[in-house]
Amino acid sequence: MNSKKWPLLLLSILVLISCMGCRKNPEIDAKIPIEFWTSDTEQDRIETQQQLADRFSKKFPKYQVKIIGVQEDLLPQRLAAYKAGGRLPEVVRIGMEYTSGYVDDNLLDTKTAGEVISELGEDSFFSGPLQLLKHGNKDYAAVPIDGWGQCIWYRKDWFESKNLEPPSSWRTLLLAAETFHKPAQQIYGIVLGTDPQQIYTQQTFEHLALSNGLYLFNSAGEFNPNSRRLQETLSFYKQLAAFCPPGNNSWREARKYYLTERAAMIFYSPYIVDDIAGFADDHQPTENLARHTDLVSALKGPHGDLALYGQIESLGITPIQDEAKRQAAKEWVKYLLTEGYLDVCFMSPGGKVPIRKHVVTRWQSHKYFSLYPPGLAERLAQAMDDIERWGWTLGHRSPLITDIYGQKLFPALLGELLEDKIKIEDAPEWLNKRVNRITTK
């Protein structure tokens, strides 16, 4: 070989060796990506969830989570479109009202959800959320992550000044509403839903209906509400509405009137905890309003029924053929419910009530709760065992409830009733006709 070619040959060999040393090891550098669709779409919550995803990837270098915010009302259409395209997200945050239908549509992997709950320990969860998401003997439609029970928030100091009992029953609720109602002074006995277009009206009515033992479905899952209990609940609702502010009231009015000391009681989720404590962006409530506030969760009806309306948010795992991705999805869900769980709950300390027992002590140490009477946070957590909902009772889960909620049948019925367009005795027939239209489509 020509001696002049040796330096060129040597240089080529060195370059080749150098390139081989730079070659990436696929076993080390390959990432297993999963998508997490979250309905916590506020900017600060997206940032918190991204931080959790980054920490998760540091713990599990082979996994990478992509956080995608999806508005909850757009979720059904998005999932349907992505299913048709054959590329569902691996994990999705969903409200309990969607889970039954999604199982029927093969959008949720109930077996994997059951595995997660079993591995975390069923006993570590409050039983209420698990019962609402149960699917079969061992499986679950999804994994509960947080929730809330709708409470009656009331001015404890006002009640004490009148020697009134807490509004924990229909009798004491109505008495207090009447006692504190002073419309000439723009002070109202209670605020509950009267807007026929708002889901808040559904929520407040359902709370009262459940406390009266009124269920929409029998044990076979058939729509069969008790007409007498329905009329009793409508009658009581109309009585209470007489002590509300004028006009159509939604959660906005409930919040506004309570924070400005113009309502003795409101129906509201614990998402109002930070507002009452003085951390609302748009309003600074009276000093010590939190200290003067107490709550009632489960309400007792005239027939002795005790009930609490509430909501459970869950993490649904979609059917995943790739075993490595399935394992990644499982680990992400478990991470959010273990190392990342307090961060999840603290995205909204009042509204995201923990459903795992062990975190309650640390959760209730948040500064918001220190401004309230002792024990309030613990009662919010314990109430998770009492949550009920139409369509998830008597051992049967009815998909029809999704349409009843979606078409706002009860807010519409209450709108007709409160405007005296329909008589209470005609309400069962009114309701049956509209449900028949849904079922015969």
C-alpha positions as CSV (number, residue, x, y, z in Angstrom):
1,M,0.0,0.0,0.0
2,N,1.2,3.5,-0.8
3,S,2.7,5.0,2.4
4,K,0.9,8.3,1.6
5,K,-2.5,6.6,2.0
6,W,-1.7,5.4,5.6
7,P,-2.5,8.7,7.3
8,L,-5.9,9.0,5.4
9,L,-6.7,5.4,6.3
10,L,-5.8,5.9,10.0
11,L,-8.0,9.0,10.1
12,S,-11.0,7.1,8.6
13,I,-10.6,4.4,11.2
14,L,-10.5,6.9,14.0
15,V,-13.6,8.7,12.7
16,L,-15.4,5.4,12.5
17,I,-14.5,4.4,16.0
18,S,-15.5,7.9,17.2
19,C,-18.9,7.6,15.5
20,M,-19.5,4.1,17.0
21,G,-18.8,5.6,20.4
22,C,-21.4,8.3,19.8
23,R,-24.1,5.8,18.7
24,K,-27.1,5.9,21.1
25,N,-27.9,2.8,23.1
26,P,-31.6,2.1,22.1
27,E,-32.2,0.3,25.4
28,I,-31.2,3.4,27.3
29,D,-32.5,6.2,25.2
30,A,-35.8,4.7,23.9
31,K,-38.8,6.3,25.6
32,I,-42.2,4.8,26.1
33,P,-44.6,7.8,25.5
34,I,-48.1,8.0,26.9
35,E,-50.7,10.7,26.6
36,F,-52.6,12.0,29.7
37,W,-55.8,14.0,28.9
38,T,-56.7,16.1,31.8
39,S,-59.8,18.2,32.5
40,D,-57.7,20.3,34.9
41,T,-57.0,22.8,32.2
42,E,-56.3,26.0,34.2
43,Q,-52.8,27.3,33.4
44,D,-51.5,26.9,37.0
45,R,-52.9,23.3,37.1
46,I,-51.4,22.4,33.8
47,E,-48.0,23.6,35.1
48,T,-48.4,21.5,38.3
49,Q,-49.3,18.4,36.2
50,Q,-46.3,19.0,33.9
51,Q,-44.0,19.2,37.0
52,L,-45.4,15.9,38.1
53,A,-44.8,14.4,34.7
54,D,-41.2,15.6,34.8
55,R,-40.6,14.1,38.3
56,F,-42.3,10.9,37.1
57,S,-39.9,10.7,34.2
58,K,-36.9,11.2,36.5
59,K,-38.1,8.3,38.6
60,F,-38.9,6.2,35.5
61,P,-36.5,7.3,32.8
62,K,-38.0,5.0,30.2
63,Y,-41.5,6.6,30.5
64,Q,-42.5,10.0,29.1
65,V,-45.9,11.5,29.8
66,K,-47.4,14.2,27.5
67,I,-49.9,16.4,29.4
68,I,-52.9,17.5,27.2
69,G,-55.6,19.7,28.6
70,V,-59.1,18.9,27.3
71,Q,-62.2,20.8,28.5
72,E,-64.6,18.3,30.1
73,D,-67.6,19.3,27.9
74,L,-65.5,18.5,24.8
75,L,-64.2,15.2,26.1
76,P,-66.9,12.9,24.6
77,Q,-66.5,14.3,21.1
78,R,-62.7,14.2,21.3
79,L,-62.6,10.6,22.6
80,A,-65.0,9.5,19.9
81,A,-63.0,11.1,17.2
82,Y,-59.7,9.6,18.4
83,K,-61.2,6.2,18.8
84,A,-62.3,6.3,15.2
85,G,-58.8,7.3,14.3
86,G,-57.3,4.4,16.3
87,R,-55.2,6.5,18.7
88,L,-56.8,6.9,22.1
89,P,-54.8,8.5,24.9
90,E,-53.5,6.1,27.5
91,V,-55.0,7.8,30.5
92,V,-57.8,10.3,30.8
93,R,-59.3,12.2,33.7
94,I,-63.1,11.9,33.7
95,G,-66.1,12.6,35.9
96,M,-68.0,9.6,37.2
97,E,-71.1,10.4,35.0
98,Y,-69.1,9.4,31.9
99,T,-67.6,6.1,33.2
100,S,-70.6,3.8,32.7
101,G,-71.1,4.8,29.1
102,Y,-67.4,4.7,28.3
103,V,-67.2,1.1,29.6
104,D,-70.1,0.2,27.3
105,D,-68.3,1.9,24.4
106,N,-65.1,0.0,25.1
107,L,-63.2,3.1,26.0
108,L,-62.0,2.0,29.4
109,D,-60.0,-1.0,30.6
110,T,-61.8,-2.1,33.8
111,K,-59.3,-4.9,34.5
112,T,-56.3,-2.6,34.6
113,A,-58.1,-0.1,36.7
114,G,-58.9,-3.0,39.1
115,E,-55.3,-4.0,39.2
116,V,-54.2,-0.4,40.1
117,I,-56.7,-0.2,43.0
118,S,-55.7,-3.7,44.2
119,E,-52.0,-2.8,44.1
120,L,-52.6,0.4,46.0
121,G,-54.8,-1.4,48.5
122,E,-58.6,-1.1,48.4
123,D,-58.6,-0.4,52.1
124,S,-56.5,2.7,51.5
125,F,-59.5,4.4,49.7
126,F,-62.7,5.7,51.2
127,S,-65.4,3.2,50.3
128,G,-67.9,5.7,48.8
129,P,-65.8,6.5,45.6
130,L,-65.0,2.8,45.1
131,Q,-68.6,1.8,45.3
132,L,-69.6,4.4,42.7
133,L,-66.9,3.1,40.3
134,K,-67.3,-0.6,40.9
135,H,-67.6,-2.8,37.8
136,G,-68.1,-6.5,38.4
137,N,-66.7,-8.3,41.4
138,K,-63.0,-7.3,41.1
139,D,-62.8,-4.6,38.5
140,Y,-63.5,-0.9,38.4
141,A,-64.6,1.4,35.6
142,A,-61.8,3.8,36.5
143,V,-59.5,4.7,39.4
144,P,-60.9,7.5,41.7
145,I,-58.5,10.4,42.3
146,D,-60.5,13.1,44.0
147,G,-64.0,14.3,44.6
148,W,-66.4,16.4,46.7
149,G,-69.6,16.2,48.6
150,Q,-72.1,19.1,48.1
151,C,-72.6,20.8,51.5
152,I,-75.0,23.3,53.0
153,W,-72.7,26.1,54.1
154,Y,-74.2,28.3,56.8
155,R,-73.5,31.3,59.0
156,K,-72.8,29.6,62.3
157,D,-72.8,32.8,64.2
158,W,-76.2,33.8,62.9
159,F,-77.6,30.4,63.9
160,E,-76.2,30.7,67.4
161,S,-77.6,34.2,67.8
162,K,-81.1,32.7,67.1
163,N,-80.5,29.5,69.1
164,L,-81.2,27.5,65.9
165,E,-80.0,24.0,65.2
166,P,-77.7,23.4,62.2
167,P,-79.7,22.9,58.9
168,S,-79.2,19.1,58.9
169,S,-82.8,18.1,58.2
170,W,-85.7,19.4,56.1
171,R,-87.3,20.8,59.2
172,T,-84.3,22.8,60.4
173,L,-83.4,23.8,56.9
174,L,-86.8,25.3,56.2
175,L,-87.0,27.0,59.6
176,A,-83.7,28.7,59.2
177,A,-84.5,29.9,55.7
178,E,-87.7,31.5,56.9
179,T,-86.0,33.0,60.0
180,F,-83.2,34.7,58.2
181,H,-85.1,35.9,55.1
182,K,-85.2,39.7,55.1
183,P,-85.6,40.7,51.5
184,A,-86.2,44.4,52.4
185,Q,-82.6,44.4,53.7
186,Q,-81.4,42.3,50.7
187,I,-80.7,39.4,53.0
188,Y,-82.0,36.0,52.0
189,G,-82.6,32.8,53.9
190,I,-81.0,30.4,51.4
191,V,-79.6,30.2,47.8
192,L,-80.3,27.1,45.8
193,G,-80.6,26.5,42.0
194,T,-83.6,28.2,40.3
195,D,-82.0,28.6,36.8
196,P,-83.6,26.1,34.4
197,Q,-80.5,26.1,32.2
198,Q,-77.9,25.4,34.9
199,I,-76.6,22.0,36.2
200,Y,-76.4,23.7,39.6
201,T,-80.2,23.4,39.8
202,Q,-79.9,19.7,39.1
203,Q,-77.3,19.3,41.8
204,T,-79.3,21.1,44.5
205,F,-82.5,19.3,43.6
206,E,-80.9,15.9,43.5
207,H,-79.4,16.4,47.0
208,L,-82.8,17.1,48.4
209,A,-84.4,14.2,46.4
210,L,-81.9,11.7,47.6
211,S,-82.5,12.8,51.2
212,N,-86.2,12.0,50.6
213,G,-85.4,8.5,49.3
214,L,-86.3,9.5,45.7
215,Y,-84.4,7.4,43.2
216,L,-85.0,7.4,39.5
217,F,-84.3,3.7,38.8
218,N,-85.4,0.4,40.4
219,S,-83.1,-2.5,41.2
220,A,-83.5,-3.7,37.6
221,G,-82.2,-0.4,36.2
222,E,-85.7,0.7,34.9
223,F,-86.8,4.3,35.1
224,N,-89.4,4.1,37.8
225,P,-89.4,7.1,40.3
226,N,-91.8,7.1,43.2
227,S,-94.5,9.7,42.2
228,R,-95.4,10.6,45.8
229,R,-91.7,11.2,46.8
230,L,-91.2,13.2,43.6
231,Q,-94.1,15.5,44.4
232,E,-93.0,15.8,48.0
233,T,-89.5,16.9,46.9
234,L,-90.8,19.4,44.3
235,S,-93.2,20.9,46.9
236,F,-90.4,21.3,49.4
237,Y,-88.1,22.8,46.8
238,K,-90.7,25.3,45.9
239,Q,-91.1,26.2,49.6
240,L,-87.3,26.8,49.9
241,A,-87.1,28.8,46.7
242,A,-89.5,31.3,48.2
243,F,-86.6,32.4,50.5
244,C,-84.1,32.7,47.6
245,P,-83.0,36.0,46.0
246,P,-85.2,37.0,43.1
247,G,-84.4,35.9,39.5
248,N,-82.6,32.8,38.2
249,N,-80.0,31.7,40.7
250,S,-77.0,29.6,39.8
251,W,-73.7,28.8,41.7
252,R,-72.5,32.3,40.8
253,E,-75.3,33.9,42.8
254,A,-74.9,31.5,45.7
255,R,-71.2,32.4,45.9
256,K,-71.8,36.1,45.6
257,Y,-74.6,36.3,48.2
258,Y,-72.7,34.3,50.7
259,L,-69.4,36.2,50.4
260,T,-71.2,39.5,50.7
261,E,-73.1,38.4,53.8
262,R,-76.5,38.4,52.2
263,A,-77.3,34.7,52.5
264,A,-77.7,32.6,55.6
265,M,-77.2,29.3,53.7
266,I,-76.1,28.1,50.3
267,F,-75.7,24.7,48.6
268,Y,-72.1,24.5,47.3
269,S,-69.2,22.2,46.7
270,P,-66.0,22.6,48.8
271,Y,-64.6,24.5,45.9
272,I,-65.7,27.5,47.8
273,V,-63.3,26.8,50.7
274,D,-60.6,29.2,49.4
275,D,-63.2,32.0,48.6
276,I,-64.7,32.0,52.0
277,A,-61.2,32.0,53.5
278,G,-60.4,35.2,51.7
279,F,-58.4,34.0,48.7
280,A,-60.9,34.8,45.9
281,D,-59.4,36.8,43.1
282,D,-62.5,38.9,42.5
283,H,-63.8,39.4,46.1
284,Q,-62.5,39.9,49.6
285,P,-65.1,38.6,52.0
286,T,-65.7,40.0,55.5
287,E,-62.9,39.3,57.9
288,N,-63.3,36.0,59.8
289,L,-66.1,34.8,57.5
290,A,-64.4,31.4,57.5
291,R,-64.4,31.3,61.3
292,H,-68.1,32.1,61.3
293,T,-68.9,29.4,58.7
294,D,-69.9,25.8,59.2
295,L,-71.3,23.1,57.0
296,V,-73.8,20.2,56.9
297,S,-73.0,17.4,54.5
298,A,-75.5,14.6,54.7
299,L,-79.1,15.9,54.9
300,K,-81.9,14.1,56.7
301,G,-85.3,13.9,54.9
302,P,-88.8,13.6,56.3
303,H,-88.8,9.8,56.1
304,G,-85.4,9.3,57.8
305,D,-83.2,9.0,54.7
306,L,-79.8,10.5,55.1
307,A,-78.1,11.5,51.8
308,L,-75.3,13.6,50.3
309,Y,-75.0,14.5,46.6
310,G,-71.4,14.5,45.4
311,Q,-69.0,14.1,42.5
312,I,-66.0,11.7,41.9
313,E,-63.3,12.4,39.4
314,S,-61.3,9.4,38.2
315,L,-58.4,8.3,36.0
316,G,-59.6,6.1,33.2
317,I,-57.1,3.8,31.5
318,T,-58.0,3.0,27.9
319,P,-57.6,-0.4,26.3
320,I,-53.9,-0.6,25.4
321,Q,-52.5,-3.5,23.3
322,D,-48.9,-2.6,23.8
323,E,-47.9,-4.2,27.2
324,A,-45.1,-1.7,27.8
325,K,-47.5,1.2,27.4
326,R,-50.1,-0.5,29.6
327,Q,-47.5,-0.7,32.3
328,A,-46.5,2.9,31.8
329,A,-50.1,4.0,32.2
330,K,-50.5,2.0,35.4
331,E,-47.3,3.5,36.9
332,W,-48.4,7.0,36.0
333,V,-51.8,6.5,37.6
334,K,-50.2,5.0,40.7
335,Y,-47.7,7.9,40.9
336,L,-50.5,10.5,40.9
337,L,-52.1,8.6,43.8
338,T,-48.9,8.2,45.8
339,E,-45.9,10.5,45.5
340,G,-47.7,13.1,43.5
341,Y,-51.0,12.9,45.4
342,L,-50.7,15.9,47.7
343,D,-49.7,18.1,44.8
344,V,-52.8,16.9,43.0
345,C,-55.1,17.7,45.9
346,F,-53.4,21.1,46.6
347,M,-54.3,22.3,43.1
348,S,-57.6,23.1,44.8
349,P,-57.4,22.2,48.5
350,G,-61.1,22.5,49.1
351,G,-62.5,21.1,45.8
352,K,-60.1,18.2,45.5
353,V,-61.0,16.3,48.6
354,P,-58.7,13.2,48.9
355,I,-60.2,9.8,48.4
356,R,-57.2,8.0,50.0
357,K,-57.3,8.0,53.7
358,H,-53.6,8.3,54.5
359,V,-53.3,11.8,53.0
360,V,-56.1,13.4,54.9
361,T,-53.9,14.5,57.9
362,R,-51.4,16.3,55.6
363,W,-54.2,17.7,53.3
364,Q,-56.1,19.3,56.2
365,S,-52.9,21.1,57.4
366,H,-53.3,23.5,54.4
367,K,-53.4,27.1,55.5
368,Y,-57.0,27.5,54.2
369,F,-58.4,25.1,56.7
370,S,-56.7,26.8,59.7
371,L,-59.1,29.7,59.2
372,Y,-62.2,27.6,59.7
373,P,-63.6,25.9,62.8
374,P,-61.6,22.9,63.9
375,G,-62.5,19.6,62.3
376,L,-64.2,21.1,59.2
377,A,-61.6,19.6,56.7
378,E,-61.8,16.2,58.3
379,R,-65.6,16.2,58.0
380,L,-65.2,17.1,54.3
381,A,-63.0,14.0,53.8
382,Q,-65.1,11.6,55.9
383,A,-68.2,12.7,53.8
384,M,-66.7,10.9,50.8
385,D,-68.2,7.7,52.2
386,D,-71.7,9.2,52.1
387,I,-71.8,10.3,48.5
388,E,-74.8,9.1,46.4
389,R,-75.9,9.8,42.8
390,W,-78.9,8.9,40.7
391,G,-78.1,6.1,38.3
392,W,-75.4,4.6,40.6
393,T,-77.7,3.3,43.4
394,L,-79.5,0.1,44.3
395,G,-76.7,-2.0,42.8
396,H,-77.3,-0.9,39.2
397,R,-75.7,1.7,37.0
398,S,-78.0,3.1,34.3
399,P,-76.7,4.7,31.2
400,L,-80.0,6.6,30.8
401,I,-78.9,9.0,33.6
402,T,-76.3,10.5,31.1
403,D,-79.2,11.7,28.9
404,I,-81.3,12.9,31.8
405,Y,-78.4,15.0,33.0
406,G,-77.4,16.1,29.5
407,Q,-80.9,17.3,28.6
408,K,-81.3,19.0,32.0
409,L,-84.7,17.5,32.5
410,F,-85.0,18.4,36.2
411,P,-83.8,22.0,35.9
412,A,-86.4,22.4,33.1
413,L,-89.1,20.8,35.3
414,L,-88.2,23.1,38.2
415,G,-88.2,26.1,35.9
416,E,-91.8,25.3,34.9
417,L,-92.8,24.7,38.5
418,L,-91.3,27.9,39.9
419,E,-93.0,29.9,37.2
420,D,-96.3,28.2,37.9
421,K,-96.5,26.8,34.4
422,I,-97.1,23.3,35.8
423,K,-98.8,21.9,38.8
424,I,-96.9,19.6,41.2
425,E,-99.4,16.8,40.7
426,D,-98.7,16.9,36.9
427,A,-94.9,16.6,37.3
428,P,-94.7,12.8,37.1
429,E,-96.5,12.7,33.8
430,W,-94.4,15.6,32.5
431,L,-91.2,13.8,33.4
432,N,-92.3,10.4,32.0
433,K,-93.2,11.9,28.6
434,R,-89.8,13.4,28.2
435,V,-87.9,10.3,29.4
436,N,-90.0,8.2,26.9
437,R,-88.8,10.5,24.1
438,I,-85.2,9.7,25.0
439,T,-85.7,6.0,25.2
440,T,-87.7,5.7,22.0
441,K,-85.2,7.6,19.8
